[in-house]
Amino acid sequence: MNFKKIVYENEDKIIQTFQELLRIPSVLDYSSATPEMPFGKNINEALVYMLNLAKKDGFDVKNVDGYAGEISYKTSNVKDAVGLLCHLDVVPAGNNWTYPPFEARIADGKVFARGASDDKGPTIASYFALKFIKDANIKLKKEVKIILGTDEETDWRGLGYYVKKYSMPEIGFAPDASFPLVYGEKGRMSFDLSFERFTDDVVESIRGGERYNVVMDEVEAILKVNLEFEFMSYLKEKDLKGYVENNKYVIQGLAAHAMEPEKGINAGLHMCNFLKKYTNNSLIQFLATYFYNDSNFANMGLNYTDYEMGPITVNVGIMDISVNDVRVTLDIRFPVRYDVDKFNQVFQDTLAKNYVIVREQTFKAPHYVSPNDQLVKSLYEAYVKNTGDIINKPFTIGGGTYAGFLKKGVAYGMGFPGEIELAHQKDENVLIKNLLNSILIYIDAIIALGELDA
């Protein structure tokens, strides 16, 4: 079967479908949520779009109460299944895009849109890979399920709901990272911090950020005193963009994914660093002391770098500091061998000394599959076959993917080695030729995992 010919003959249809999905601004929206649309109208629209597409193409589909979707291809009566775990929700667009973030503009051989690489491009690639296998009437020994999550960028409630109603396949992959493949993912802790006492201060409020897992690209502080000269001097010294308007002070940073916060410029932490000379607010002082210019907990003595997974990282994603409410979020990614007990002791002691309290927290353990496992070997072979790349090897990451829902799962594409990763950043895009090549890789991967029923 010449799948390469089939893929390229269908290029226009693939791109059109991709653009249609990208034009749905599927950001979490509680204001339009209903019992049937738990994460809002737009996320539900993206879910319905994919399920209607699959139903039209002859797949069995399930809408799991608006929380998740399932697209199934089954040619035998065996119980074993392979899972391809994708998600349809995206982070907010952010600022300063070259093209409108939900237009899905094609330029320079790329499709630009929020969600292009995270995770609608991989979702479309997985879908068309399975569609072309089905259209070719290839018989597999295992059922193949594309499982669509709707809340991956926040609390994973979509697939959390799915596993309460249906059994999850034991093996498979989440196309939500980079090639060749990811066999290990850091664990994740998140904290909502607050403040025991808010005294009268020069700072009336600080507000910025929308998500735990995005580096804050803009922050606004309302001050009771005039520090315009000092503020503009700080911006010049740090080579930052920003402005003052009456008593409003704004710093513009650079968004990045929380698994690599050093690639961004955290506007909120810069604001705290500027204000530390003038404020009596110990939470602002705490943030400036322990997190400004330190995304690895070195200032707290909790830094650690694993030989396989790299360093522990921390991102301050949301700040809402005022007399009415105090909330600052931390997104922490830690490697498989990290001493969590030591972290908890030192971290809690440091919070207490600075009158900072924890309002909410979450914990997710690291996910790890041996690089010598047959699953890893099979998927790597499919990648090498379609790229000829034997230089780049399977690796580990700081991000968390749906692979952790599988007993034996890895993250598999569809970013390619050497590409600049723009997920969660402005001008997120996918190279069309890489989208098409990913479909070919996924075809071979699905057939390998599904096992030909000769």
C-alpha positions in Angstrom: 0.0 0.0 0.0 1.5 3.3 -1.1 0.4 5.5 1.9 2.7 8.3 0.9 0.9 8.7 -2.4 -2.5 8.6 -0.5 -1.4 11.2 2.0 -0.2 13.7 -0.6 -3.2 13.2 -2.8 -5.4 14.2 0.1 -3.2 17.2 1.2 -5.9 19.8 0.4 -8.6 17.9 2.4 -6.2 17.4 5.3 -5.3 21.1 5.5 -8.9 22.3 5.1 -10.0 20.0 8.0 -7.0 21.2 10.1 -8.0 24.9 9.5 -11.6 24.3 10.3 -10.7 22.8 13.7 -8.2 25.5 14.4 -10.8 28.2 13.8 -12.8 27.0 16.8 -11.3 29.0 19.8 -11.6 26.0 22.1 -10.4 27.8 25.3 -12.0 26.9 28.7 -15.0 29.1 29.2 -17.0 28.6 32.3 -19.4 31.5 31.3 -20.9 29.3 28.5 -20.6 26.0 30.4 -23.7 23.8 30.9 -24.1 20.2 32.1 -23.9 19.1 28.5 -20.9 21.4 27.8 -18.9 21.3 31.0 -16.0 23.3 29.7 -17.9 25.8 27.6 -19.4 26.2 24.1 -16.2 26.4 22.1 -14.5 23.3 23.5 -17.8 21.4 23.0 -17.9 22.7 19.4 -14.4 21.3 18.7 -15.4 17.9 20.2 -18.6 17.7 18.2 -16.7 18.7 15.1 -14.3 15.8 15.4 -16.9 13.3 16.3 -19.2 14.3 13.4 -16.2 14.1 11.1 -15.4 10.6 12.3 -19.0 9.4 12.1 -19.2 10.7 8.5 -16.1 8.8 7.7 -17.6 5.5 9.1 -16.0 5.3 12.5 -17.8 4.3 15.7 -17.9 7.3 17.9 -18.8 8.2 21.5 -19.5 11.5 23.1 -18.8 11.0 26.7 -21.2 13.6 28.2 -19.2 16.5 26.7 -16.1 15.6 28.8 -14.4 13.4 26.2 -14.8 11.7 22.9 -13.9 8.3 21.4 -13.2 7.4 17.7 -12.9 3.6 17.3 -11.5 1.3 14.6 -12.1 -2.4 15.2 -11.8 -5.3 12.8 -11.8 -8.2 15.1 -13.4 -9.4 18.4 -10.3 -9.3 20.6 -10.5 -7.2 23.8 -7.0 -5.6 23.5 -6.9 -2.0 22.4 -4.4 0.7 21.5 -5.0 4.2 22.7 -4.1 7.5 20.9 -4.7 10.1 23.5 -5.3 13.6 22.0 -6.8 16.9 23.3 -8.9 19.6 21.7 -8.7 22.4 24.3 -6.1 25.1 23.9 -4.6 27.8 26.1 -5.7 31.4 25.7 -4.2 33.1 22.6 -2.0 35.6 24.5 -0.7 38.8 22.9 1.3 40.2 19.9 0.6 37.6 17.2 1.8 38.2 13.7 -1.5 36.8 12.3 -4.9 36.5 14.1 -4.5 33.4 16.5 -7.7 31.7 15.3 -7.6 32.6 11.6 -5.4 29.6 10.7 -3.5 31.6 8.2 -1.1 29.7 5.9 2.2 31.5 5.4 5.7 30.3 4.5 4.4 26.7 4.2 3.1 26.8 7.8 -0.3 27.0 9.4 -0.4 29.7 12.2 -2.9 29.4 15.0 -3.3 28.8 18.7 -3.4 25.0 19.1 -1.7 24.3 15.8 1.0 22.2 17.5 -0.7 21.7 20.9 -2.7 19.7 20.2 -4.9 20.0 17.1 -2.1 19.3 14.6 -1.2 16.0 16.2 -4.9 15.2 16.6 -5.6 15.7 12.9 -2.4 13.7 12.0 -3.6 10.8 14.2 -7.1 11.0 12.8 -6.0 10.9 9.2 -3.5 8.1 9.9 -6.3 6.0 11.3 -8.7 7.0 8.5 -6.3 6.0 5.8 -5.7 2.6 7.5 -9.5 2.1 7.7 -10.0 3.2 4.1 -7.4 0.7 3.0 -9.3 -2.0 4.9 -6.3 -3.1 6.8 -7.2 -5.7 9.5 -5.6 -5.3 12.9 -5.6 -7.7 15.9 -6.3 -4.9 18.3 -8.9 -2.2 18.4 -7.5 1.3 17.9 -9.1 4.2 19.8 -8.5 7.9 19.4 -9.6 9.3 22.7 -10.2 13.1 22.7 -9.7 15.0 25.9 -11.2 18.5 26.5 -9.4 19.8 29.6 -5.8 18.9 29.2 -4.6 22.5 29.6 -6.1 22.9 33.0 -7.1 19.9 35.3 -7.4 16.9 33.0 -11.0 16.5 34.1 -12.0 15.3 30.6 -10.1 12.1 30.5 -10.5 11.8 34.3 -14.3 11.5 33.6 -13.7 9.1 30.7 -11.8 6.6 32.8 -14.6 6.5 35.4 -17.0 5.3 32.7 -14.7 3.3 30.3 -11.6 1.2 30.6 -8.5 2.9 29.2 -6.3 0.9 26.8 -3.1 -0.4 28.4 -0.7 0.7 25.7 -0.5 3.6 23.2 0.8 7.1 22.8 -0.1 10.7 23.2 0.8 12.8 20.2 1.5 15.9 22.3 5.3 16.4 22.4 8.2 15.7 20.0 9.7 13.0 17.9 11.5 10.6 18.1 9.5 10.0 21.3 9.3 10.7 25.0 9.6 7.8 27.3 9.6 9.7 30.6 7.7 12.8 31.9 8.5 14.8 35.0 6.0 14.8 37.9 4.0 17.9 38.6 3.1 19.8 41.6 0.9 23.0 41.7 0.3 25.4 44.5 -2.1 28.3 45.0 -0.4 30.6 47.5 -2.0 33.3 49.6 -1.0 35.7 52.3 -1.8 35.7 56.0 -1.9 39.5 56.4 -2.3 42.3 53.9 -1.2 45.6 55.5 -1.5 49.1 54.0 1.2 49.5 51.4 2.3 51.4 48.3 1.0 48.5 46.2 -2.8 48.5 45.7 -2.8 45.5 43.4 -0.8 43.3 41.1 -2.6 41.2 38.4 -1.3 39.1 35.6 -1.4 35.6 34.0 -4.2 33.3 33.0 -2.7 29.8 33.4 -0.5 27.8 35.7 1.4 26.3 32.8 2.2 29.5 30.8 5.0 32.0 31.7 3.2 35.4 32.5 3.7 37.7 29.5 2.0 40.8 30.9 1.4 42.1 34.4 -0.3 45.3 35.8 0.3 46.9 39.1 -1.7 49.7 40.6 0.5 51.9 42.9 -0.4 54.5 45.5 2.8 56.5 44.9 4.5 57.9 41.9 7.4 55.7 40.9 7.3 56.4 37.2 10.9 57.6 36.9 12.2 54.6 38.8 10.0 52.2 36.9 11.1 53.4 33.5 14.7 53.2 34.6 14.1 49.6 35.6 12.6 48.7 32.2 15.6 50.3 30.5 18.1 48.5 32.7 16.4 45.1 32.1 15.7 45.7 28.4 11.9 45.3 29.0 8.8 46.7 27.4 6.2 48.4 29.4 4.5 51.7 30.3 2.9 53.9 32.9 -0.6 55.2 32.6 -1.7 57.3 35.6 -1.2 55.0 38.6 -1.1 51.8 36.4 2.3 50.2 35.8 2.6 47.6 33.1 5.4 45.2 32.2 5.4 43.1 29.1 7.3 39.8 29.1 7.5 36.7 26.9 5.2 33.7 27.2 6.6 30.2 27.3 5.5 26.7 28.4 5.9 26.1 32.1 8.1 23.0 31.5 10.8 25.4 30.1 10.2 28.7 32.0 13.7 29.9 31.3 12.7 30.3 27.7 10.2 33.0 28.7 10.3 36.4 30.4 8.1 36.4 33.5 6.6 39.9 33.7 5.1 39.2 37.1 8.4 38.3 38.7 10.0 41.4 37.2 7.3 43.5 38.7 8.0 41.9 42.1 11.7 42.5 41.7 11.1 46.1 40.9 8.7 46.7 43.8 10.8 44.9 46.5 12.6 48.2 47.4 9.3 50.0 48.0 6.8 47.5 49.4 6.2 46.1 52.8 4.2 43.2 51.3 6.1 40.1 52.3 4.5 38.0 49.6 6.0 40.3 46.9 9.3 40.2 48.8 9.0 36.4 48.9 8.4 36.1 45.2 11.3 38.4 44.3 13.7 36.7 46.7 13.0 33.1 45.8 11.8 33.1 42.2 13.1 36.1 40.3 15.7 34.9 37.8 15.5 31.4 39.4 13.3 28.8 37.8 15.1 25.9 39.5 14.6 26.5 43.2 18.3 27.3 43.7 17.5 30.2 46.0 15.6 27.8 48.3 18.3 25.2 48.1 16.0 22.7 46.4 17.5 22.6 43.0 18.4 19.2 41.5 19.3 18.0 38.0 18.6 14.4 37.0 20.9 12.7 34.6 17.9 11.5 32.5 15.2 14.1 33.1 17.0 17.3 33.8 16.3 19.9 36.5 13.3 20.6 38.7 11.6 23.8 37.3 9.0 26.2 38.7 6.8 28.7 36.9 4.8 31.6 38.6 1.8 31.6 36.2 -0.9 33.8 37.9 -0.7 36.7 40.2 -3.8 38.3 41.8 -2.6 40.4 44.8 -4.9 42.9 46.3 -6.6 43.8 49.6 -9.6 41.8 48.5 -7.9 38.6 47.3 -4.4 37.1 47.2 -3.6 34.3 44.8 -0.3 33.3 43.3 0.2 30.0 41.4 3.3 27.8 41.1 3.6 25.1 38.5 6.5 22.8 39.4 7.9 20.0 37.3 10.2 17.5 39.0 12.3 14.5 37.7 11.6 10.8 38.7 14.5 10.7 41.2 13.7 13.9 43.0 13.5 13.9 46.8 9.9 15.1 47.3 10.0 14.6 51.0 12.9 17.0 51.4 11.1 19.4 49.1 7.9 19.4 51.2 9.8 20.0 54.4 12.0 22.9 53.2 9.3 24.5 51.1 6.7 24.5 53.8 9.2 25.9 56.3 10.1 28.7 53.9 6.5 29.6 53.3 5.8 29.7 57.0 8.8 32.1 57.7 7.4 34.4 55.0 3.7 34.3 56.2 2.7 32.6 53.0 0.0 29.9 53.1 -1.2 27.3 50.7 -4.8 27.5 49.6 -4.8 24.6 47.1 -2.3 22.1 45.8 -2.1 19.1 43.4 0.4 16.3 42.9 1.1 14.1 39.9 3.8 11.5 40.0 6.4 11.2 37.2 5.6 8.8 34.3 8.3 6.5 33.0 8.6 3.6 30.5 12.0 1.9 30.0 13.7 3.1 26.8 14.4 -0.7 26.2 10.7 -1.6 26.1 9.2 -3.0 22.9 6.7 -0.2 22.7 9.5 2.4 22.6 11.4 0.3 20.0 8.4 -0.1 17.7 7.5 3.5 17.7 11.1 4.6 17.2 11.4 2.2 14.2 8.3 3.9 12.6 9.9 7.3 13.1 13.3 6.2 11.6 11.6 4.5 8.6 9.8 7.7 7.6 12.6 10.2 8.4 15.9 8.4 8.0 17.0 10.1 11.2 19.1 7.8 13.4 20.9 10.6 15.2 18.1 11.8 17.5 17.1 9.3 20.2 14.1 8.9 22.5 14.3 11.3 25.5 12.4 12.6 28.5 10.6 16.0 29.1 9.4 18.3 31.8 5.8 18.5 30.4 3.1 16.2 31.3 1.0 14.5 28.6 -1.9 12.1 28.5 0.6 9.3 28.2 0.4 9.0 32.0 -3.2 7.7 31.6 -1.8 4.6 30.0 -0.2 1.7 31.9 2.4 1.7 29.2 2.3 4.9 27.2 4.7 7.4 25.7 4.4 10.8 24.1 5.1 10.6 20.4 5.5 13.7 18.2 4.6 15.6 16.4 7.3 18.2 16.9 10.5 17.4 14.9 14.1 17.7 16.1 15.5 21.1 15.5 12.2 22.9 15.3 11.5 25.9 17.5 8.7 24.9 19.8 6.0 27.7 20.1 3.3 25.9 22.0 1.7 28.3 24.5 3.6 31.2 22.8 2.6 33.7 20.1 2.8 32.6 16.5 2.3 28.9 17.3 2.4 27.0 14.0 2.9 23.7 12.2 4.9 23.2 9.0 2.6 21.5 6.5 5.2 19.1 5.3 5.8 18.0 8.9 2.0 17.5 9.4 1.9 15.2 6.3 5.0 13.3 7.4 3.6 12.8 10.9 0.6 11.1 9.3 2.9 8.6 7.6 4.8 8.0 10.9 1.5 7.4 12.7 0.2 5.0 10.1 3.3 2.8 10.6 3.0 3.2 14.4 -0.6 2.3 14.5 -0.1 -0.8 12.4 2.9 -1.9 14.5 0.9 -1.5 17.8 -2.3 -2.8 16.4 -0.6 -5.9 14.9 -1.6 -7.0 11.4 -4.3 -9.7 11.4 -2.7 -11.7 8.5 
